Amino acid sequence: MRKHFVLLAALLCFSILACGSWVGAQTMRMDLNAIYPASNFHSQGAVNFADKVREATGGSVDITVHAGGSLGFRGPELLRAIMDGTLPMSDILMGVVAGSEEIFGLSTYPMIVGSYAEARAFYEAARPHYESACARWNQKLLYAAPWPPSGLFTKRPLIVPADMAGLKTRTFDRNGALFLEKAGGNPMSLPWGEVYSALSTGLIDSVLTSAVSGKDGAFWEVLDHMTKINFAYPLNMVTINLDYWNALNPDQQQAMLAAAAETEAEQWAASEAGNEDSLQTLEANGIIIAEMTPEIEDALRGFAMEILEEFKAQAGEESLAALLAIGR
């Protein structure tokens, strides 16, 4: 209770000082928790966003980005940490917090979209529902951008569906686990920092992730193949605690929204460019990159359809509305 009182008192003082002109106003300083390393394009996007906000507000809003989860928050606790003001702002992998809000899992349902254009259309259809979910958790959605499409990194090629049976695969959320289970695999949840060592020791023998992550993880040292299954284009979002947001004056809010829109467009482009660059790097270092064989594609699309239909049978109105908007 005391923590909330101190937070609200500080925000009230800032709100009074920030009204009217920015000149002479007390600077609003906020930390932005970034869960990936500073070299990752999502963290770089957060820094770019902070720079844009600082410039647009004449320095009256000063955001400091803390990369690599250095503030100690990385997973399902992020929504609550922002809700109560422990974190003013954070980037969040939506699928990781789907246990708190069903709709945040939408972007990781398998094979719903097959290109960046389709992923963007799905995001635009779902965004009003994402915003409503954020509001329920006392925060505002500023921008969101996707990871490149998830592929399957393995030691051996995937030619027929039986090749997936028994794979010990690190995945990033429940939807990936369901998908791999239907394919006969053994999905495992591991922190990203443990993936390389788990591959080296044989604890896992495969990873469901993007080419960007495969490049960052130097997977060519421990794996040989990547099959481009276009599993999903998982979204990361950046949100701000509503008490902090409401303490900003209207001009500052508009400046932040403009910066967020610019950053969002740049991050979508960066994701696509990063995917192409990473695929080239993986191939140059010996990873054999392949499209799905017809047999693999038919099987995986069948599993994806089963998962989607099972989800729709119990999904809430917001999720169903977003899916209907793209004909799913």
N, C-alpha and C positions, 0 to 999 in steps of 0.2 A: 504493500500500500504506500509506504514512504517513497519507494522508487517511482511510482506513478505520480505522486504529488510533486516530487522534485522535477520530473520531466515536464509536467504540465505547467508548473510555475516558470520554468526556464523558457518554454515555448511561448507563454503569455507575454513575458518580458520582451522576447524577440519580436513578437507580433506587434506590440505597441511601438517599438523602435523602428520597425520596418515599414510602417504605414507611410504612404506618400512617396517622396523621392528616395532613390537609393543612396544619394549623396549624404554621407554622414550617418547612415544607418549602420547599426551593429551588424557585423557579418554573421550570417547563419552558416555554421560549420556542421557538416554531416559526414559520417563514415559510410562508405558503400562496401559491403562485404562481397568479395568476388571469390567464387569457390575454386576456380581453376588457376594454374600458374600464370605469371605475368606474360609469358610468351604465347598463351592461348588467345585466339581471336575474340573470344567472349570477354576475357579480362581486358584486352586491348580496346574493345568496344566500350567497356565501362569507363576506361580512362579517357577515351575520346569524348564520351558523353559529358564527363565531369569538366573537361576543358571547355566544351561548348557552353555549358551552363555558366561557368566562371566568366567567360568572355561576354556572354549575352547579358549577364546581370551586373556587369562592372565590378565583379568580385564580391558582390553582396551575398552570393550563395557560393560557398566553397566546399566542394565535395572531395574527400580523400578516399581513393580506392585502395582497399587492402586485398591483394591477390593471394591465391593459394590457400584460401580458407584460414588465413593467419589470425583471424579474430576468434577462431574456434567453433564456427558454425558452418556446416556443410550439407546436412541431410534433411530428413523429414521435419526437424525442429525449426526450420527456417521460417515457415509461415507464422508460428507462434512467437518467435523471437522478434519479428517485425511488428506483429500485432500489438505486443505489449511495450514496444519502444526500446527493447534491449538492443536491437539493430535499427537504425533509422532507415537504411536501404540495403538491398541485397539483390544479386542475381540468383536465380533459382532454376534448377532443372525441373520443369513442370512435372514430369513423370514421378519424380522422387516424392512429391507431396500429394500425389493422387489419392493416397489413403485418407487425407484430410478433406479433399474436394475432388469428387469423381471427375469433374470436367477437365481437371489438369492432366489427366491421363490420356486425353484424346489423341494428342499428336504422336503417341507411341503405340497406338493400335496398329497391328501389322498390315502393310500393303494397302492402306486406305488411299494413299496418294503415291504417284510414281514419278513425280518431277518437281522441281522447284516451283514451277508455275502452279501446279495443283496444290502443293503445300501452302503457297501464299493464299490461294483462294480459300482453302480450308481455314487458315488462320483468320482471314478477314471475316469469314462466316461465324467463327467461334469467338472472336474477340469481345463482342458485347457480353457474352456469357463468362468469359475469363474476367472481365472487369467487374461483373456482379459478384463473382466468387471472391475476388480480391477485396471488394468492399465489405463482404461478410467477415473478413479477417482484418478489418481496420487498416486497409492499405489500398494504394492506387497503382494500377498497372501503368508503367511509363512506356516501355517498349518490349518487344520480344523478337527473337531471331532463331533460326533453326541450326542445329548441327547438320552437317552433310549426311546423306543417306547412309544408314547403317548396313554394313556388309558383314560377312562371316569369315573371320581369319582362322585358318586351320593348318594342320601339319600335312594333310593329304588332300588331294582334289575331291570335289563333290560332283559325282557324275550321276548317280542314281539316289533316290531317297534313302535307301539302306545305308548309304555312306554317312548319314547324319546320326544313325543309331549309336547310342553309347557315348557321343561326344560330351566331354566335360567342359561346359562353356560358361565363361563369365558373361553375365548380362547386366543391364543397368536398371531394370525395373520389373514389375510383376508381369506386364504384358509380354516382354521378351521371354520371361520364364515360361509362361503358358505356351507360347509359340514353340519353343525348343522342346518342351515336354511332349507336345503333340507330334513332333518330328522324331521322338524316341531318344532325345538327348537328356543330359543331366545338367540343368542350369544351376549356376552358383552365383551368389551375391558376394562380391569382394570389393573393398575400397580400391580405387584406381592405383594407389601407391603400392598395392600388394600384387598387382596383376603380373608384372614382369617376373617377379620371383616365383609366383605360382606356376607360370609357364615353364620356367627354368627347372623347377623341381618335379613337374609332372602332376601337380595338384589339379591343374586344368590343362586342356590341350587345345583350346580354341577360345575365341573372343567375339562377341557380337558388338560391333562398334563401327565408328566412321573411319574413313581413310585418314582424316586429320589425326585422330587418336592413335591409329596404327603408326603414323609417321612419328608423332610425339613419343610413342612407346618403343620406337626402334624395333618393331616386331620382326623385321627381317633377321634379327639375331636369334629368334626362338621359334618362328613359324615360317611356312613356305608358300601358303596360298591365301588369296582373298577372293571370295565369290561375291559378286555384286548382286545381293538379293533385294536391295531397295526395301529393307524391312520397314523403315520409318524415317521421318525427318523430325527428330525430337526437338521441342522448343525449349529455349531458355528465356525467362522473363526477368525484367528488372522492375522492382516495386519499391514504393516509399510508404512509410508509416503515415496514416492520414492525419495524425496530430501534427507531425512535422509539416506535411503538405498544407494544412490549413493555417499554419503559422506564417506561411509565405504570403506576400501581398499579391494582388491579381497580376501585376506586371511580371513579377518573378515566376509565378505559376505559368503564365503564357510563355515566358522565355524557356522554362524547363520543358514544357510540352513541345515547343518548336525544336529544341535540341534533341528531345527523345525521338521525334519523327525523323529528323535527319539521321540520327544514329541508327534507327531501325532500318532505314533504306540502305545505309552503308553496310550494316551487319549482314543483311540478306545477300548483298553482293559479295561481301567478304567470305561468307560461307561457301558460296558457289565457286568462287575463285580458289579458295583454300582446298576445296575438294579436288579440283583438277590438279593443282600443284602437288598435293599429297599423293595422289594416284601416281603421278610421274615419279616422285621421289621413291615411293615403295617399289615400283617396277625397276627403277635404276639400281636399287639395292638388292634385287633378286627375288622379290615377292612376285609370284605368278598370279596375275589378275585375270579373272574369267567371268563372263556372263553366266547366268544360270542355264543349265541344260533344259530342254523342254520337259524332261521327266521331273527334275527338281522344281522347276517353276510351277508345274501343274500341282504337285504335292503341296508346296508351300502356300500357293493361293487357296487351295482347299482348306488347309489349316487356318489361314487368315480369315476366311469366310466363316468358319465354325466359331472362331473366337469373337468375331464381330456380332454374329447372330446371338451368341450366348450373352454378350454384353447388352445388346439392344433389348433383350427380353427382360432385363431388370434395371435398365438405365433410367436416369431422371430426365425431366422435361428439357433441361438446358442442353444436355448431351444429345438427345434425340433431335432437337431443333437444329443444332449445328450440323449433325450428320445429314439431316434431310436437306439442308441448304446446298449440299454438294451431291445430292442424289444417292446417299448411302443408307 
